């Protein structure tokens, strides 16, 4: 069910992480998790009884929340730019 190819992952890290090889950047990791969360959410709208995928989705959301909290404490300006770019907070 992995819909994120190597090319898509590289483009996400190039856009948000500054470099496609910079896979450790917090911004890139958050953007990648957001992409995966959006894909899995679309899957769960079609398959409402897929509870194991729902559990994985909740784990990803928790991990993204932890990374966002860390980013907001260390780089508030970067945090605000990232959530605006990804459209996370309304």
N, C-alpha and C positions, 0 to 999 in steps of 0.2 A: 504494500500500500504506500510505498515511498514515492511520492509524486515529485520530489525535489531531486533533479538530476545534478550532476557535477557542474554543468554549465550554469544552471540556475543558482546553485549555491555559491559559485565563484562570482556571479554577477551581484548577488546580495552582499557578499563581503566586500566586493570592489566599491559598491555604492555606499555602504554604511560603515565599513571598517577601514576605508582608506586604501586598502590593497587587497587583492583577491587571496593572497597568501596569509593575510593577517586574520586567521581564524580565531584568535584568542581575544579579539576586541569585544568589549561588552556590547557596544552598539550593534556590531555584526551578529553576535549571538542572539540578541533580543529580536533583531529583524528576522533572523532565520526561524526562531521559535514562533514568531507572529505568522510567518508564512505557513509553517506546519500546522499551527492552531487553526488558521483559516481553512486549510485543506481538510483537516479532520472534522471541523464543524460542518462543512458542506457534506461530508460523508455521513455524519450522524443525522443530518436532516433526512437523508434517504433511508437510513438503517437505524431506526429508533431503538431497537432492542440489542444493539451491539454494545453490551455493557463493558467488555474488556477494553474496547477502544475508548469508551467514555472515561474509564479510569486512567488510561494513558493521557487523554486530553487534560484531565484535571491535574495530573502531575506536571505536564508542560506549562499549564497556566500558573501553577505554583512556582515553578522554576523561573518563569519570565517575571513574575512579581518580585521574587527575591533579587533578580538581576536589576530590575528597575529601581528597587529600593536602594541597592548598592550604588547605582549610577546617580540617583538623586542626592545621595549623601556626599559623593566624591566630586561630581561635576554637574551642578544644578543647571547651568546654561545648556550643556550638552543633552541633559535629560529632557529639558523643555523642547529643544529642537527635535529630538528623536520622537517624542510622543506626538508632536505636531505633524512630523513627516509621515509617521505610521498611522496616524489617526486613531490613537488608542483611547484617549480620554475625551469625553464629550463636554 
